[in-house]
Amino acid sequence: MAEQELLDKYAPTLDMLETKEAYLLDGDLYIRYEFRDPEELQTRMTYHKVGGDNVVSDDNLVLLGVWARAQKNGERVK
Protein backbone atom coordinates (compact mmCIF):
# COMPACT_ATOMS: atom_id res chain seq x y z
CA MET A 1 0.00 0.00 0.00
CA ALA A 2 1.26 3.47 -0.89
CA GLU A 3 2.43 5.65 1.94
CA GLN A 4 -0.21 8.16 2.94
CA GLU A 5 2.40 10.92 3.06
CA LEU A 6 3.19 10.45 -0.65
CA LEU A 7 -0.48 10.28 -1.55
CA ASP A 8 -1.12 13.53 0.31
CA LYS A 9 1.84 15.15 -1.43
CA TYR A 10 0.53 14.24 -4.89
CA ALA A 11 -3.19 14.68 -4.10
CA PRO A 12 -3.66 17.77 -6.35
CA THR A 13 -2.30 15.87 -9.35
CA LEU A 14 -4.22 12.68 -8.56
CA ASP A 15 -7.48 14.61 -8.19
CA MET A 16 -7.23 16.28 -11.61
CA LEU A 17 -9.80 15.05 -14.11
CA GLU A 18 -7.11 14.81 -16.80
CA THR A 19 -5.04 12.33 -14.75
CA LYS A 20 -6.32 8.98 -15.98
CA GLU A 21 -3.76 6.56 -14.54
CA ALA A 22 -1.03 6.95 -11.92
CA TYR A 23 1.74 4.81 -10.43
CA LEU A 24 4.23 5.33 -7.60
CA LEU A 25 7.72 4.01 -8.25
CA ASP A 26 10.67 4.73 -5.97
CA GLY A 27 8.87 7.70 -4.41
CA ASP A 28 8.08 9.34 -7.77
CA LEU A 29 4.64 9.69 -9.34
CA TYR A 30 4.17 8.72 -12.98
CA ILE A 31 0.90 9.66 -14.66
CA ARG A 32 -0.97 9.22 -17.91
CA TYR A 33 -2.45 12.61 -18.72
CA GLU A 34 -5.29 12.96 -21.24
CA PHE A 35 -6.43 16.30 -22.56
CA ARG A 36 -8.35 17.72 -25.48
CA ASP A 37 -6.12 19.39 -28.05
CA PRO A 38 -7.68 22.85 -28.62
CA GLU A 39 -6.39 23.10 -32.19
CA GLU A 40 -7.38 19.69 -33.53
CA LEU A 41 -10.17 18.95 -31.03
CA GLN A 42 -8.87 15.43 -30.44
CA THR A 43 -7.92 13.68 -27.25
CA ARG A 44 -4.17 13.47 -26.62
CA MET A 45 -2.24 11.37 -24.11
CA THR A 46 1.08 12.26 -22.57
CA TYR A 47 3.13 10.56 -19.87
CA HIS A 48 4.80 12.49 -17.06
CA LYS A 49 7.03 12.07 -14.03
CA VAL A 50 5.55 14.53 -11.55
CA GLY A 51 7.83 16.37 -9.18
CA GLY A 52 7.10 17.81 -5.76
CA ASP A 53 5.57 20.92 -7.29
CA ASN A 54 2.68 18.86 -8.77
CA VAL A 55 3.01 20.59 -12.12
CA VAL A 56 2.23 18.67 -15.29
CA SER A 57 4.11 20.31 -18.16
CA ASP A 58 6.16 19.50 -21.23
CA ASP A 59 9.26 19.75 -19.05
CA ASN A 60 8.50 16.50 -17.22
CA LEU A 61 7.47 14.25 -20.11
CA VAL A 62 8.78 10.67 -20.04
CA LEU A 63 9.32 8.17 -22.82
CA LEU A 64 7.04 5.17 -23.21
CA GLY A 65 9.76 2.82 -21.94
CA VAL A 66 9.91 4.71 -18.65
CA TRP A 67 6.10 4.71 -18.44
CA ALA A 68 6.02 0.94 -19.10
CA ARG A 69 8.54 0.34 -16.30
CA ALA A 70 6.40 2.43 -13.93
CA GLN A 71 3.32 0.39 -14.91
CA LYS A 72 5.11 -2.90 -14.46
CA ASN A 73 7.07 -2.22 -11.28
CA GLY A 74 5.16 0.62 -9.63
CA GLU A 75 2.15 0.65 -7.35
CA ARG A 76 -1.06 1.78 -9.02
CA VAL A 77 -2.66 4.66 -7.12
CA LYS A 78 -5.25 5.72 -9.69
Contacts in CASP RR format, 6 or more apart in sequence:
PFRMAT RR
TARGET T0000
AUTHOR 0000-0000-0000
METHOD contacts of the structure
MODEL  1
MAEQELLDKYAPTLDMLETKEAYLLDGDLYIRYEFRDPEELQTRMTYHKV
GGDNVVSDDNLVLLGVWARAQKNGERVK
1 75 0 8 1.000
2 24 0 8 1.000
2 75 0 8 1.000
2 77 0 8 1.000
6 24 0 8 1.000
6 27 0 8 1.000
6 29 0 8 1.000
7 14 0 8 1.000
7 77 0 8 1.000
9 52 0 8 1.000
9 54 0 8 1.000
10 22 0 8 1.000
10 29 0 8 1.000
10 50 0 8 1.000
10 52 0 8 1.000
10 54 0 8 1.000
10 77 0 8 1.000
12 54 0 8 1.000
13 19 0 8 1.000
13 22 0 8 1.000
13 29 0 8 1.000
13 31 0 8 1.000
13 50 0 8 1.000
13 54 0 8 1.000
13 56 0 8 1.000
14 22 0 8 1.000
14 29 0 8 1.000
14 77 0 8 1.000
14 78 0 8 1.000
16 56 0 8 1.000
18 33 0 8 1.000
18 34 0 8 1.000
18 35 0 8 1.000
18 56 0 8 1.000
19 31 0 8 1.000
19 32 0 8 1.000
19 33 0 8 1.000
19 56 0 8 1.000
19 78 0 8 1.000
20 31 0 8 1.000
20 32 0 8 1.000
20 33 0 8 1.000
20 34 0 8 1.000
20 45 0 8 1.000
20 78 0 8 1.000
21 31 0 8 1.000
21 32 0 8 1.000
21 76 0 8 1.000
21 78 0 8 1.000
22 29 0 8 1.000
22 30 0 8 1.000
22 31 0 8 1.000
22 32 0 8 1.000
22 76 0 8 1.000
22 77 0 8 1.000
22 78 0 8 1.000
23 29 0 8 1.000
23 30 0 8 1.000
23 31 0 8 1.000
23 70 0 8 1.000
23 71 0 8 1.000
23 74 0 8 1.000
23 75 0 8 1.000
23 76 0 8 1.000
23 77 0 8 1.000
24 30 0 8 1.000
24 74 0 8 1.000
24 75 0 8 1.000
24 77 0 8 1.000
25 69 0 8 1.000
25 70 0 8 1.000
25 73 0 8 1.000
25 74 0 8 1.000
25 75 0 8 1.000
28 49 0 8 1.000
28 50 0 8 1.000
28 51 0 8 1.000
29 49 0 8 1.000
29 50 0 8 1.000
29 51 0 8 1.000
29 77 0 8 1.000
30 47 0 8 1.000
30 48 0 8 1.000
30 49 0 8 1.000
30 50 0 8 1.000
30 62 0 8 1.000
30 66 0 8 1.000
30 67 0 8 1.000
30 70 0 8 1.000
30 71 0 8 1.000
30 74 0 8 1.000
31 47 0 8 1.000
31 48 0 8 1.000
31 50 0 8 1.000
31 56 0 8 1.000
31 78 0 8 1.000
32 45 0 8 1.000
32 46 0 8 1.000
32 47 0 8 1.000
32 67 0 8 1.000
33 45 0 8 1.000
33 46 0 8 1.000
33 47 0 8 1.000
33 48 0 8 1.000
33 56 0 8 1.000
34 43 0 8 1.000
34 44 0 8 1.000
34 45 0 8 1.000
35 43 0 8 1.000
35 44 0 8 1.000
35 46 0 8 1.000
36 42 0 8 1.000
36 43 0 8 1.000
36 44 0 8 1.000
37 43 0 8 1.000
37 44 0 8 1.000
46 61 0 8 1.000
47 61 0 8 1.000
47 62 0 8 1.000
47 63 0 8 1.000
47 64 0 8 1.000
47 66 0 8 1.000
47 67 0 8 1.000
48 56 0 8 1.000
48 57 0 8 1.000
48 60 0 8 1.000
48 61 0 8 1.000
48 62 0 8 1.000
49 60 0 8 1.000
49 62 0 8 1.000
49 66 0 8 1.000
50 56 0 8 1.000
50 60 0 8 1.000
51 60 0 8 1.000
62 70 0 8 1.000
END
